[in-house]
């Protein structure tokens, strides 16, 4: 009696960071430190953190501050609140 045994080879998937968005949060801290803690001078890095948080469904401790940072940003002219 021949019994075929299926052998699966699972490819190792890169493990996601245990703390997503850490790099983006560190980049914001560095930018704010360099720019006298003025958030409007760090728009790009703040947006990168927001994008990262959206991608991980805000499941990072680093995402808690992104909404507060965005509230401090001046609204573009012509945009209503």
mmCIF file of the N, C-alpha and C atoms, coordinates in Angstrom:
data_MODEL
# 
_entry.id   MODEL 
# 
loop_
_atom_site.group_PDB 
_atom_site.id 
_atom_site.type_symbol 
_atom_site.label_atom_id 
_atom_site.label_alt_id 
_atom_site.label_comp_id 
_atom_site.label_asym_id 
_atom_site.label_entity_id 
_atom_site.label_seq_id 
_atom_site.pdbx_PDB_ins_code 
_atom_site.Cartn_x 
_atom_site.Cartn_y 
_atom_site.Cartn_z 
_atom_site.occupancy 
_atom_site.B_iso_or_equiv 
_atom_site.pdbx_formal_charge 
_atom_site.auth_seq_id 
_atom_site.auth_comp_id 
_atom_site.auth_asym_id 
_atom_site.auth_atom_id 
_atom_site.pdbx_PDB_model_num 
ATOM 1   N N  . UNK A 1 1  ? 0.849   -1.181 0.000  1.00 0.00 ? 1  UNK A N  1 
ATOM 2   C CA . UNK A 1 1  ? 0.000   0.000  0.000  1.00 0.00 ? 1  UNK A CA 1 
ATOM 3   C C  . UNK A 1 1  ? 0.887   1.234  0.000  1.00 0.00 ? 1  UNK A C  1 
ATOM 4   N N  . UNK A 1 2  ? 0.719   2.049  -1.013 1.00 0.00 ? 2  UNK A N  1 
ATOM 5   C CA . UNK A 1 2  ? 1.476   3.295  -1.111 1.00 0.00 ? 2  UNK A CA 1 
ATOM 6   C C  . UNK A 1 2  ? 0.600   4.448  -0.636 1.00 0.00 ? 2  UNK A C  1 
ATOM 7   N N  . UNK A 1 3  ? 1.110   5.197  0.269  1.00 0.00 ? 3  UNK A N  1 
ATOM 8   C CA . UNK A 1 3  ? 0.389   6.376  0.747  1.00 0.00 ? 3  UNK A CA 1 
ATOM 9   C C  . UNK A 1 3  ? 1.245   7.584  0.396  1.00 0.00 ? 3  UNK A C  1 
ATOM 10  N N  . UNK A 1 4  ? 0.649   8.442  -0.398 1.00 0.00 ? 4  UNK A N  1 
ATOM 11  C CA . UNK A 1 4  ? 1.375   9.660  -0.772 1.00 0.00 ? 4  UNK A CA 1 
ATOM 12  C C  . UNK A 1 4  ? 1.204   10.688 0.332  1.00 0.00 ? 4  UNK A C  1 
ATOM 13  N N  . UNK A 1 5  ? 2.309   11.193 0.770  1.00 0.00 ? 5  UNK A N  1 
ATOM 14  C CA . UNK A 1 5  ? 2.268   12.233 1.808  1.00 0.00 ? 5  UNK A CA 1 
ATOM 15  C C  . UNK A 1 5  ? 2.637   13.551 1.151  1.00 0.00 ? 5  UNK A C  1 
ATOM 16  N N  . UNK A 1 6  ? 1.740   14.461 1.293  1.00 0.00 ? 6  UNK A N  1 
ATOM 17  C CA . UNK A 1 6  ? 1.988   15.791 0.708  1.00 0.00 ? 6  UNK A CA 1 
ATOM 18  C C  . UNK A 1 6  ? 2.905   16.572 1.644  1.00 0.00 ? 6  UNK A C  1 
ATOM 19  N N  . UNK A 1 7  ? 3.959   17.045 1.073  1.00 0.00 ? 7  UNK A N  1 
ATOM 20  C CA . UNK A 1 7  ? 4.911   17.835 1.853  1.00 0.00 ? 7  UNK A CA 1 
ATOM 21  C C  . UNK A 1 7  ? 4.853   19.272 1.358  1.00 0.00 ? 7  UNK A C  1 
ATOM 22  N N  . UNK A 1 8  ? 4.446   20.131 2.207  1.00 0.00 ? 8  UNK A N  1 
ATOM 23  C CA . UNK A 1 8  ? 4.366   21.544 1.830  1.00 0.00 ? 8  UNK A CA 1 
ATOM 24  C C  . UNK A 1 8  ? 5.625   22.268 2.272  1.00 0.00 ? 8  UNK A C  1 
ATOM 25  N N  . UNK A 1 9  ? 6.123   23.053 1.378  1.00 0.00 ? 9  UNK A N  1 
ATOM 26  C CA . UNK A 1 9  ? 7.249   23.904 1.708  1.00 0.00 ? 9  UNK A CA 1 
ATOM 27  C C  . UNK A 1 9  ? 6.716   25.322 1.752  1.00 0.00 ? 9  UNK A C  1 
ATOM 28  N N  . UNK A 1 10 ? 6.685   25.867 2.922  1.00 0.00 ? 10 UNK A N  1 
ATOM 29  C CA . UNK A 1 10 ? 6.195   27.236 3.059  1.00 0.00 ? 10 UNK A CA 1 
ATOM 30  C C  . UNK A 1 10 ? 7.374   28.179 2.994  1.00 0.00 ? 10 UNK A C  1 
ATOM 31  N N  . UNK A 1 11 ? 7.215   29.148 2.160  1.00 0.00 ? 11 UNK A N  1 
ATOM 32  C CA . UNK A 1 11 ? 8.267   30.168 2.061  1.00 0.00 ? 11 UNK A CA 1 
ATOM 33  C C  . UNK A 1 11 ? 8.223   31.043 3.296  1.00 0.00 ? 11 UNK A C  1 
ATOM 34  N N  . UNK A 1 12 ? 9.372   31.378 3.725  1.00 0.00 ? 12 UNK A N  1 
ATOM 35  C CA . UNK A 1 12 ? 9.420   32.268 4.875  1.00 0.00 ? 12 UNK A CA 1 
ATOM 36  C C  . UNK A 1 12 ? 9.084   33.672 4.431  1.00 0.00 ? 12 UNK A C  1 
ATOM 37  N N  . UNK A 1 13 ? 8.062   34.199 5.040  1.00 0.00 ? 13 UNK A N  1 
ATOM 38  C CA . UNK A 1 13 ? 7.642   35.563 4.739  1.00 0.00 ? 13 UNK A CA 1 
ATOM 39  C C  . UNK A 1 13 ? 8.375   36.475 5.698  1.00 0.00 ? 13 UNK A C  1 
ATOM 40  N N  . UNK A 1 14 ? 8.784   37.642 5.210  1.00 0.00 ? 14 UNK A N  1 
ATOM 41  C CA . UNK A 1 14 ? 9.422   38.572 6.146  1.00 0.00 ? 14 UNK A CA 1 
ATOM 42  C C  . UNK A 1 14 ? 8.436   38.941 7.244  1.00 0.00 ? 14 UNK A C  1 
ATOM 43  N N  . UNK A 1 15 ? 8.904   38.901 8.450  1.00 0.00 ? 15 UNK A N  1 
ATOM 44  C CA . UNK A 1 15 ? 8.053   39.237 9.579  1.00 0.00 ? 15 UNK A CA 1 
ATOM 45  C C  . UNK A 1 15 ? 7.849   40.747 9.659  1.00 0.00 ? 15 UNK A C  1 
ATOM 46  N N  . UNK A 1 16 ? 6.594   41.164 9.829  1.00 0.00 ? 16 UNK A N  1 
ATOM 47  C CA . UNK A 1 16 ? 6.389   42.597 9.991  1.00 0.00 ? 16 UNK A CA 1 
ATOM 48  C C  . UNK A 1 16 ? 7.015   43.057 11.307 1.00 0.00 ? 16 UNK A C  1 
ATOM 49  N N  . UNK A 1 17 ? 7.389   44.295 11.325 1.00 0.00 ? 17 UNK A N  1 
ATOM 50  C CA . UNK A 1 17 ? 8.000   44.844 12.530 1.00 0.00 ? 17 UNK A CA 1 
ATOM 51  C C  . UNK A 1 17 ? 7.036   44.693 13.693 1.00 0.00 ? 17 UNK A C  1 
ATOM 52  N N  . UNK A 1 18 ? 7.578   44.365 14.852 1.00 0.00 ? 18 UNK A N  1 
ATOM 53  C CA . UNK A 1 18 ? 6.722   44.259 16.030 1.00 0.00 ? 18 UNK A CA 1 
ATOM 54  C C  . UNK A 1 18 ? 6.165   45.623 16.406 1.00 0.00 ? 18 UNK A C  1 
ATOM 55  N N  . UNK A 1 19 ? 6.819   46.648 15.985 1.00 0.00 ? 19 UNK A N  1 
ATOM 56  C CA . UNK A 1 19 ? 6.366   48.007 16.276 1.00 0.00 ? 19 UNK A CA 1 
ATOM 57  C C  . UNK A 1 19 ? 6.360   48.805 14.978 1.00 0.00 ? 19 UNK A C  1 
ATOM 58  N N  . UNK A 1 20 ? 5.271   48.655 14.201 1.00 0.00 ? 20 UNK A N  1 
ATOM 59  C CA . UNK A 1 20 ? 5.224   49.396 12.935 1.00 0.00 ? 20 UNK A CA 1 
ATOM 60  C C  . UNK A 1 20 ? 5.264   50.906 13.172 1.00 0.00 ? 20 UNK A C  1 
ATOM 61  N N  . UNK A 1 21 ? 5.762   51.597 12.209 1.00 0.00 ? 21 UNK A N  1 
ATOM 62  C CA . UNK A 1 21 ? 5.812   53.066 12.173 1.00 0.00 ? 21 UNK A CA 1 
ATOM 63  C C  . UNK A 1 21 ? 6.840   53.675 13.119 1.00 0.00 ? 21 UNK A C  1 
ATOM 64  N N  . UNK A 1 22 ? 7.693   52.859 13.697 1.00 0.00 ? 22 UNK A N  1 
ATOM 65  C CA . UNK A 1 22 ? 8.712   53.393 14.610 1.00 0.00 ? 22 UNK A CA 1 
ATOM 66  C C  . UNK A 1 22 ? 9.667   54.329 13.877 1.00 0.00 ? 22 UNK A C  1 
ATOM 67  N N  . UNK A 1 23 ? 10.092  53.929 12.680 1.00 0.00 ? 23 UNK A N  1 
ATOM 68  C CA . UNK A 1 23 ? 11.022  54.759 11.912 1.00 0.00 ? 23 UNK A CA 1 
ATOM 69  C C  . UNK A 1 23 ? 10.404  56.121 11.625 1.00 0.00 ? 23 UNK A C  1 
ATOM 70  N N  . UNK A 1 24 ? 9.148   56.124 11.190 1.00 0.00 ? 24 UNK A N  1 
ATOM 71  C CA . UNK A 1 24 ? 8.477   57.392 10.863 1.00 0.00 ? 24 UNK A CA 1 
ATOM 72  C C  . UNK A 1 24 ? 8.344   58.274 12.100 1.00 0.00 ? 24 UNK A C  1 
ATOM 73  N N  . UNK A 1 25 ? 8.023   57.681 13.235 1.00 0.00 ? 25 UNK A N  1 
ATOM 74  C CA . UNK A 1 25 ? 7.904   58.449 14.474 1.00 0.00 ? 25 UNK A CA 1 
ATOM 75  C C  . UNK A 1 25 ? 9.255   59.046 14.879 1.00 0.00 ? 25 UNK A C  1 
ATOM 76  N N  . UNK A 1 26 ? 10.318  58.269 14.717 1.00 0.00 ? 26 UNK A N  1 
ATOM 77  C CA . UNK A 1 26 ? 11.664  58.780 15.027 1.00 0.00 ? 26 UNK A CA 1 
ATOM 78  C C  . UNK A 1 26 ? 12.054  59.907 14.066 1.00 0.00 ? 26 UNK A C  1 
ATOM 79  N N  . UNK A 1 27 ? 11.662  59.764 12.796 1.00 0.00 ? 27 UNK A N  1 
ATOM 80  C CA . UNK A 1 27 ? 11.949  60.820 11.818 1.00 0.00 ? 27 UNK A CA 1 
ATOM 81  C C  . UNK A 1 27 ? 11.235  62.119 12.188 1.00 0.00 ? 27 UNK A C  1 
ATOM 82  N N  . UNK A 1 28 ? 10.013  62.010 12.694 1.00 0.00 ? 28 UNK A N  1 
ATOM 83  C CA . UNK A 1 28 ? 9.283   63.208 13.126 1.00 0.00 ? 28 UNK A CA 1 
ATOM 84  C C  . UNK A 1 28 ? 9.999   63.856 14.298 1.00 0.00 ? 28 UNK A C  1 
ATOM 85  N N  . UNK A 1 29 ? 10.393  63.046 15.268 1.00 0.00 ? 29 UNK A N  1 
ATOM 86  C CA . UNK A 1 29 ? 11.074  63.603 16.441 1.00 0.00 ? 29 UNK A CA 1 
ATOM 87  C C  . UNK A 1 29 ? 12.353  64.331 16.034 1.00 0.00 ? 29 UNK A C  1 
ATOM 88  N N  . UNK A 1 30 ? 13.094  63.742 15.115 1.00 0.00 ? 30 UNK A N  1 
ATOM 89  C CA . UNK A 1 30 ? 14.333  64.381 14.650 1.00 0.00 ? 30 UNK A CA 1 
ATOM 90  C C  . UNK A 1 30 ? 14.023  65.686 13.926 1.00 0.00 ? 30 UNK A C  1 
ATOM 91  N N  . UNK A 1 31 ? 12.998  65.675 13.090 1.00 0.00 ? 31 UNK A N  1 
ATOM 92  C CA . UNK A 1 31 ? 12.625  66.881 12.345 1.00 0.00 ? 31 UNK A CA 1 
ATOM 93  C C  . UNK A 1 31 ? 12.157  67.983 13.292 1.00 0.00 ? 31 UNK A C  1 
ATOM 94  N N  . UNK A 1 32 ? 11.305  67.623 14.243 1.00 0.00 ? 32 UNK A N  1 
ATOM 95  C CA . UNK A 1 32 ? 10.805  68.633 15.192 1.00 0.00 ? 32 UNK A CA 1 
ATOM 96  C C  . UNK A 1 32 ? 11.945  69.214 16.026 1.00 0.00 ? 32 UNK A C  1 
ATOM 97  N N  . UNK A 1 33 ? 12.854  68.356 16.455 1.00 0.00 ? 33 UNK A N  1 
ATOM 98  C CA . UNK A 1 33 ? 14.000  68.839 17.245 1.00 0.00 ? 33 UNK A CA 1 
ATOM 99  C C  . UNK A 1 33 ? 14.841  69.823 16.443 1.00 0.00 ? 33 UNK A C  1 
ATOM 100 N N  . UNK A 1 34 ? 15.028  69.511 15.167 1.00 0.00 ? 34 UNK A N  1 
ATOM 101 C CA . UNK A 1 34 ? 15.849  70.351 14.295 1.00 0.00 ? 34 UNK A CA 1 
ATOM 102 C C  . UNK A 1 34 ? 15.150  71.668 13.954 1.00 0.00 ? 34 UNK A C  1 
ATOM 103 N N  . UNK A 1 35 ? 13.816  71.684 14.040 1.00 0.00 ? 35 UNK A N  1 
ATOM 104 C CA . UNK A 1 35 ? 13.040  72.856 13.615 1.00 0.00 ? 35 UNK A CA 1 
ATOM 105 C C  . UNK A 1 35 ? 12.272  73.514 14.753 1.00 0.00 ? 35 UNK A C  1 
ATOM 106 N N  . UNK A 1 36 ? 12.874  73.536 15.942 1.00 0.00 ? 36 UNK A N  1 
ATOM 107 C CA . UNK A 1 36 ? 12.288  74.226 17.099 1.00 0.00 ? 36 UNK A CA 1 
ATOM 108 C C  . UNK A 1 36 ? 10.861  73.778 17.412 1.00 0.00 ? 36 UNK A C  1 
ATOM 109 N N  . UNK A 1 37 ? 10.588  72.513 17.158 1.00 0.00 ? 37 UNK A N  1 
ATOM 110 C CA . UNK A 1 37 ? 9.286   71.911 17.463 1.00 0.00 ? 37 UNK A CA 1 
ATOM 111 C C  . UNK A 1 37 ? 8.121   72.622 16.790 1.00 0.00 ? 37 UNK A C  1 
ATOM 112 N N  . UNK A 1 38 ? 8.343   73.050 15.556 1.00 0.00 ? 38 UNK A N  1 
ATOM 113 C CA . UNK A 1 38 ? 7.288   73.679 14.748 1.00 0.00 ? 38 UNK A CA 1 
ATOM 114 C C  . UNK A 1 38 ? 6.768   72.645 13.746 1.00 0.00 ? 38 UNK A C  1 
ATOM 115 N N  . UNK A 1 39 ? 5.582   72.079 14.001 1.00 0.00 ? 39 UNK A N  1 
ATOM 116 C CA . UNK A 1 39 ? 5.072   71.004 13.144 1.00 0.00 ? 39 UNK A CA 1 
ATOM 117 C C  . UNK A 1 39 ? 4.931   71.387 11.676 1.00 0.00 ? 39 UNK A C  1 
ATOM 118 N N  . UNK A 1 40 ? 4.647   72.655 11.381 1.00 0.00 ? 40 UNK A N  1 
ATOM 119 C CA . UNK A 1 40 ? 4.451   73.042 9.977  1.00 0.00 ? 40 UNK A CA 1 
ATOM 120 C C  . UNK A 1 40 ? 5.740   72.921 9.163  1.00 0.00 ? 40 UNK A C  1 
ATOM 121 N N  . UNK A 1 41 ? 6.878   72.783 9.849  1.00 0.00 ? 41 UNK A N  1 
ATOM 122 C CA . UNK A 1 41 ? 8.142   72.589 9.134  1.00 0.00 ? 41 UNK A CA 1 
ATOM 123 C C  . UNK A 1 41 ? 8.441   71.108 8.899  1.00 0.00 ? 41 UNK A C  1 
ATOM 124 N N  . UNK A 1 42 ? 7.567   70.245 9.393  1.00 0.00 ? 42 UNK A N  1 
ATOM 125 C CA . UNK A 1 42 ? 7.793   68.795 9.277  1.00 0.00 ? 42 UNK A CA 1 
ATOM 126 C C  . UNK A 1 42 ? 6.606   68.097 8.625  1.00 0.00 ? 42 UNK A C  1 
ATOM 127 N N  . UNK A 1 43 ? 5.914   68.788 7.755  1.00 0.00 ? 43 UNK A N  1 
ATOM 128 C CA . UNK A 1 43 ? 4.708   68.251 7.133  1.00 0.00 ? 43 UNK A CA 1 
ATOM 129 C C  . UNK A 1 43 ? 4.960   66.913 6.452  1.00 0.00 ? 43 UNK A C  1 
ATOM 130 N N  . UNK A 1 44 ? 6.013   66.822 5.698  1.00 0.00 ? 44 UNK A N  1 
ATOM 131 C CA . UNK A 1 44 ? 6.285   65.606 4.919  1.00 0.00 ? 44 UNK A CA 1 
ATOM 132 C C  . UNK A 1 44 ? 6.443   64.380 5.822  1.00 0.00 ? 44 UNK A C  1 
ATOM 133 N N  . UNK A 1 45 ? 7.230   64.495 6.880  1.00 0.00 ? 45 UNK A N  1 
ATOM 134 C CA . UNK A 1 45 ? 7.442   63.335 7.750  1.00 0.00 ? 45 UNK A CA 1 
ATOM 135 C C  . UNK A 1 45 ? 6.189   63.003 8.557  1.00 0.00 ? 45 UNK A C  1 
ATOM 136 N N  . UNK A 1 46 ? 5.402   64.005 8.887  1.00 0.00 ? 46 UNK A N  1 
ATOM 137 C CA . UNK A 1 46 ? 4.130   63.767 9.582  1.00 0.00 ? 46 UNK A CA 1 
ATOM 138 C C  . UNK A 1 46 ? 3.175   63.003 8.655  1.00 0.00 ? 46 UNK A C  1 
ATOM 139 N N  . UNK A 1 47 ? 3.140   63.395 7.392  1.00 0.00 ? 47 UNK A N  1 
ATOM 140 C CA . UNK A 1 47 ? 2.295   62.697 6.424  1.00 0.00 ? 47 UNK A CA 1 
ATOM 141 C C  . UNK A 1 47 ? 2.753   61.254 6.231  1.00 0.00 ? 47 UNK A C  1 
ATOM 142 N N  . UNK A 1 48 ? 4.059   61.010 6.271  1.00 0.00 ? 48 UNK A N  1 
ATOM 143 C CA . UNK A 1 48 ? 4.568   59.641 6.149  1.00 0.00 ? 48 UNK A CA 1 
ATOM 144 C C  . UNK A 1 48 ? 4.129   58.778 7.333  1.00 0.00 ? 48 UNK A C  1 
ATOM 145 N N  . UNK A 1 49 ? 4.115   59.353 8.528  1.00 0.00 ? 49 UNK A N  1 
ATOM 146 C CA . UNK A 1 49 ? 3.623   58.617 9.692  1.00 0.00 ? 49 UNK A CA 1 
ATOM 147 C C  . UNK A 1 49 ? 2.132   58.332 9.540  1.00 0.00 ? 49 UNK A C  1 
ATOM 148 N N  . UNK A 1 50 ? 1.387   59.310 9.071  1.00 0.00 ? 50 UNK A N  1 
ATOM 149 C CA . UNK A 1 50 ? -0.050  59.105 8.878  1.00 0.00 ? 50 UNK A CA 1 
ATOM 150 C C  . UNK A 1 50 ? -0.296  57.967 7.888  1.00 0.00 ? 50 UNK A C  1 
ATOM 151 N N  . UNK A 1 51 ? 0.450   57.959 6.792  1.00 0.00 ? 51 UNK A N  1 
ATOM 152 C CA . UNK A 1 51 ? 0.318   56.911 5.789  1.00 0.00 ? 51 UNK A CA 1 
ATOM 153 C C  . UNK A 1 51 ? 0.653   55.543 6.390  1.00 0.00 ? 51 UNK A C  1 
ATOM 154 N N  . UNK A 1 52 ? 1.726   55.473 7.159  1.00 0.00 ? 52 UNK A N  1 
ATOM 155 C CA . UNK A 1 52 ? 2.120   54.226 7.806  1.00 0.00 ? 52 UNK A CA 1 
ATOM 156 C C  . UNK A 1 52 ? 1.018   53.753 8.759  1.00 0.00 ? 52 UNK A C  1 
ATOM 157 N N  . UNK A 1 53 ? 0.468   54.664 9.531  1.00 0.00 ? 53 UNK A N  1 
ATOM 158 C CA . UNK A 1 53 ? -0.582  54.306 10.492 1.00 0.00 ? 53 UNK A CA 1 
ATOM 159 C C  . UNK A 1 53 ? -1.840  53.808 9.780  1.00 0.00 ? 53 UNK A C  1 
ATOM 160 N N  . UNK A 1 54 ? -2.166  54.430 8.671  1.00 0.00 ? 54 UNK A N  1 
ATOM 161 C CA . UNK A 1 54 ? -3.319  53.964 7.897  1.00 0.00 ? 54 UNK A CA 1 
ATOM 162 C C  . UNK A 1 54 ? -3.074  52.539 7.400  1.00 0.00 ? 54 UNK A C  1 
ATOM 163 N N  . UNK A 1 55 ? -1.846  52.256 6.969  1.00 0.00 ? 55 UNK A N  1 
ATOM 164 C CA . UNK A 1 55 ? -1.509  50.931 6.444  1.00 0.00 ? 55 UNK A CA 1 
ATOM 165 C C  . UNK A 1 55 ? -1.514  49.838 7.509  1.00 0.00 ? 55 UNK A C  1 
ATOM 166 N N  . UNK A 1 56 ? -1.243  50.192 8.757  1.00 0.00 ? 56 UNK A N  1 
ATOM 167 C CA . UNK A 1 56 ? -1.250  49.178 9.822  1.00 0.00 ? 56 UNK A CA 1 
ATOM 168 C C  . UNK A 1 56 ? -2.512  49.288 10.676 1.00 0.00 ? 56 UNK A C  1 
ATOM 169 N N  . UNK A 1 57 ? -3.512  49.992 10.160 1.00 0.00 ? 57 UNK A N  1 
ATOM 170 C CA . UNK A 1 57 ? -4.794  50.157 10.865 1.00 0.00 ? 57 UNK A CA 1 
ATOM 171 C C  . UNK A 1 57 ? -4.611  50.743 12.265 1.00 0.00 ? 57 UNK A C  1 
ATOM 172 N N  . UNK A 1 58 ? -3.657  51.635 12.395 1.00 0.00 ? 58 UNK A N  1 
ATOM 173 C CA . UNK A 1 58 ? -3.378  52.338 13.651 1.00 0.00 ? 58 UNK A CA 1 
ATOM 174 C C  . UNK A 1 58 ? -3.034  51.384 14.791 1.00 0.00 ? 58 UNK A C  1 
ATOM 175 N N  . UNK A 1 59 ? -2.449  50.222 14.459 1.00 0.00 ? 59 UNK A N  1 
ATOM 176 C CA . UNK A 1 59 ? -2.069  49.244 15.475 1.00 0.00 ? 59 UNK A CA 1 
ATOM 177 C C  . UNK A 1 59 ? -0.616  49.414 15.876 1.00 0.00 ? 59 UNK A C  1 
ATOM 178 N N  . UNK A 1 60 ? -0.254  50.628 16.163 1.00 0.00 ? 60 UNK A N  1 
ATOM 179 C CA . UNK A 1 60 ? 1.091   50.938 16.619 1.00 0.00 ? 60 UNK A CA 1 
ATOM 180 C C  . UNK A 1 60 ? 0.992   52.015 17.686 1.00 0.00 ? 60 UNK A C  1 
ATOM 181 N N  . UNK A 1 61 ? 1.810   51.888 18.699 1.00 0.00 ? 61 UNK A N  1 
ATOM 182 C CA . UNK A 1 61 ? 1.802   52.912 19.742 1.00 0.00 ? 61 UNK A CA 1 
ATOM 183 C C  . UNK A 1 61 ? 2.236   54.264 19.183 1.00 0.00 ? 61 UNK A C  1 
ATOM 184 N N  . UNK A 1 62 ? 2.943   54.252 18.071 1.00 0.00 ? 62 UNK A N  1 
ATOM 185 C CA . UNK A 1 62 ? 3.433   55.493 17.481 1.00 0.00 ? 62 UNK A CA 1 
ATOM 186 C C  . UNK A 1 62 ? 2.336   56.262 16.745 1.00 0.00 ? 62 UNK A C  1 
ATOM 187 N N  . UNK A 1 63 ? 1.184   55.649 16.562 1.00 0.00 ? 63 UNK A N  1 
ATOM 188 C CA . UNK A 1 63 ? 0.112   56.300 15.811 1.00 0.00 ? 63 UNK A CA 1 
ATOM 189 C C  . UNK A 1 63 ? -0.770  57.184 16.689 1.00 0.00 ? 63 UNK A C  1 
ATOM 190 N N  . UNK A 1 64 ? -0.636  57.078 17.988 1.00 0.00 ? 64 UNK A N  1 
ATOM 191 C CA . UNK A 1 64 ? -1.485  57.851 18.891 1.00 0.00 ? 64 UNK A CA 1 
ATOM 192 C C  . UNK A 1 64 ? -1.286  59.354 18.721 1.00 0.00 ? 64 UNK A C  1 
ATOM 193 N N  . UNK A 1 65 ? -0.079  59.758 18.400 1.00 0.00 ? 65 UNK A N  1 
ATOM 194 C CA . UNK A 1 65 ? 0.214   61.190 18.330 1.00 0.00 ? 65 UNK A CA 1 
ATOM 195 C C  . UNK A 1 65 ? -0.058  61.811 16.968 1.00 0.00 ? 65 UNK A C  1 
ATOM 196 N N  . UNK A 1 66 ? -0.277  60.998 15.937 1.00 0.00 ? 66 UNK A N  1 
ATOM 197 C CA . UNK A 1 66 ? -0.389  61.570 14.595 1.00 0.00 ? 66 UNK A CA 1 
ATOM 198 C C  . UNK A 1 66 ? -1.599  62.492 14.468 1.00 0.00 ? 66 UNK A C  1 
ATOM 199 N N  . UNK A 1 67 ? -2.719  62.168 15.093 1.00 0.00 ? 67 UNK A N  1 
ATOM 200 C CA . UNK A 1 67 ? -3.901  63.027 14.961 1.00 0.00 ? 67 UNK A CA 1 
ATOM 201 C C  . UNK A 1 67 ? -3.668  64.364 15.650 1.00 0.00 ? 67 UNK A C  1 
ATOM 202 N N  . UNK A 1 68 ? -2.977  64.357 16.789 1.00 0.00 ? 68 UNK A N  1 
ATOM 203 C CA . UNK A 1 68 ? -2.661  65.621 17.469 1.00 0.00 ? 68 UNK A CA 1 
ATOM 204 C C  . UNK A 1 68 ? -1.724  66.477 16.625 1.00 0.00 ? 68 UNK A C  1 
ATOM 205 N N  . UNK A 1 69 ? -0.749  65.848 15.988 1.00 0.00 ? 69 UNK A N  1 
ATOM 206 C CA . UNK A 1 69 ? 0.162   66.598 15.124 1.00 0.00 ? 69 UNK A CA 1 
ATOM 207 C C  . UNK A 1 69 ? -0.588  67.212 13.948 1.00 0.00 ? 69 UNK A C  1 
ATOM 208 N N  . UNK A 1 70 ? -1.505  66.446 13.364 1.00 0.00 ? 70 UNK A N  1 
ATOM 209 C CA . UNK A 1 70 ? -2.260  66.958 12.220 1.00 0.00 ? 70 UNK A CA 1 
ATOM 210 C C  . UNK A 1 70 ? -3.162  68.126 12.625 1.00 0.00 ? 70 UNK A C  1 
ATOM 211 N N  . UNK A 1 71 ? -3.684  68.100 13.841 1.00 0.00 ? 71 UNK A N  1 
ATOM 212 C CA . UNK A 1 71 ? -4.532  69.199 14.324 1.00 0.00 ? 71 UNK A CA 1 
ATOM 213 C C  . UNK A 1 71 ? -3.738  70.496 14.463 1.00 0.00 ? 71 UNK A C  1 
ATOM 214 N N  . UNK A 1 72 ? -2.431  70.385 14.694 1.00 0.00 ? 72 UNK A N  1 
ATOM 215 C CA . UNK A 1 72 ? -1.587  71.565 14.862 1.00 0.00 ? 72 UNK A CA 1 
ATOM 216 C C  . UNK A 1 72 ? -1.175  72.179 13.527 1.00 0.00 ? 72 UNK A C  1 
ATOM 217 N N  . UNK A 1 73 ? -1.420  71.452 12.450 1.00 0.00 ? 73 UNK A N  1 
ATOM 218 C CA . UNK A 1 73 ? -1.020  71.938 11.130 1.00 0.00 ? 73 UNK A CA 1 
ATOM 219 C C  . UNK A 1 73 ? -1.984  73.015 10.659 1.00 0.00 ? 73 UNK A C  1 
ATOM 220 N N  . UNK A 1 74 ? -1.463  74.093 10.071 1.00 0.00 ? 74 UNK A N  1 
ATOM 221 C CA . UNK A 1 74 ? -2.360  75.106 9.524  1.00 0.00 ? 74 UNK A CA 1 
ATOM 222 C C  . UNK A 1 74 ? -3.116  74.525 8.337  1.00 0.00 ? 74 UNK A C  1 
ATOM 223 N N  . UNK A 1 75 ? -4.393  74.885 8.222  1.00 0.00 ? 75 UNK A N  1 
ATOM 224 C CA . UNK A 1 75 ? -5.215  74.423 7.104  1.00 0.00 ? 75 UNK A CA 1 
ATOM 225 C C  . UNK A 1 75 ? -4.782  75.153 5.839  1.00 0.00 ? 75 UNK A C  1 
ATOM 226 N N  . UNK A 1 76 ? -4.747  74.440 4.702  1.00 0.00 ? 76 UNK A N  1 
ATOM 227 C CA . UNK A 1 76 ? -4.444  75.127 3.432  1.00 0.00 ? 76 UNK A CA 1 
ATOM 228 C C  . UNK A 1 76 ? -5.525  76.171 3.137  1.00 0.00 ? 76 UNK A C  1 
ATOM 229 N N  . UNK A 1 77 ? -5.129  77.248 2.511  1.00 0.00 ? 77 UNK A N  1 
ATOM 230 C CA . UNK A 1 77 ? -6.083  78.308 2.210  1.00 0.00 ? 77 UNK A CA 1 
ATOM 231 C C  . UNK A 1 77 ? -7.207  77.758 1.352  1.00 0.00 ? 77 UNK A C  1 
ATOM 232 N N  . UNK A 1 78 ? -8.421  78.148 1.688  1.00 0.00 ? 78 UNK A N  1 
ATOM 233 C CA . UNK A 1 78 ? -9.589  77.720 0.928  1.00 0.00 ? 78 UNK A CA 1 
ATOM 234 C C  . UNK A 1 78 ? -10.200 76.436 1.444  1.00 0.00 ? 78 UNK A C  1 
ATOM 235 N N  . UNK A 1 79 ? -9.561  75.747 2.392  1.00 0.00 ? 79 UNK A N  1 
ATOM 236 C CA . UNK A 1 79 ? -10.107 74.511 2.931  1.00 0.00 ? 79 UNK A CA 1 
ATOM 237 C C  . UNK A 1 79 ? -10.890 74.820 4.175  1.00 0.00 ? 79 UNK A C  1 
ATOM 238 N N  . UNK A 1 80 ? -12.126 74.297 4.228  1.00 0.00 ? 80 UNK A N  1 
ATOM 239 C CA . UNK A 1 80 ? -12.969 74.519 5.408  1.00 0.00 ? 80 UNK A CA 1 
ATOM 240 C C  . UNK A 1 80 ? -12.721 73.424 6.427  1.00 0.00 ? 80 UNK A C  1 
ATOM 241 N N  . UNK A 1 81 ? -12.916 73.748 7.726  1.00 0.00 ? 81 UNK A N  1 
ATOM 242 C CA . UNK A 1 81 ? -12.721 72.736 8.761  1.00 0.00 ? 81 UNK A CA 1 
ATOM 243 C C  . UNK A 1 81 ? -13.910 71.834 8.871  1.00 0.00 ? 81 UNK A C  1 
# 
